[in-house]
Amino acid sequence: MNDLSEVLGDALQQCLDHGMQLPFIMAAVSLNGCAVTVRFEQGNDEEVEATFLAEHTEVSGGVMPINIMVTDHIGEAVRIKIDQDGTTFH
């Protein structure tokens, strides 16, 4: 899980670096149907805060590949795929 958290953190930072603007909505879905939807927004202390909007977990946990879509409030979007070979941004 720590590796996935790192990948997600890096992905969100790349979104910011490329001009996407908070708040973000992130939807992640694994091959076996595990899914999570999270809203990321600027907190009062300048840190990004996460609010879980929806979550479904299979007994076996997430299975790769994991597809992630991030959208921002001005309509920009990015797709990220995580698999055994690494992380790909589209």
Secondary structure, DSSP 4 states (H G I P E B T S, - for coil): -HHHHHHHHHHHHHHHHTT--S-EEEEEEETTS-EEEEEEEE-TTSSEEEEEEEEE--TT---S-EEEEEEETTS-EEEEEEETTEEEE-
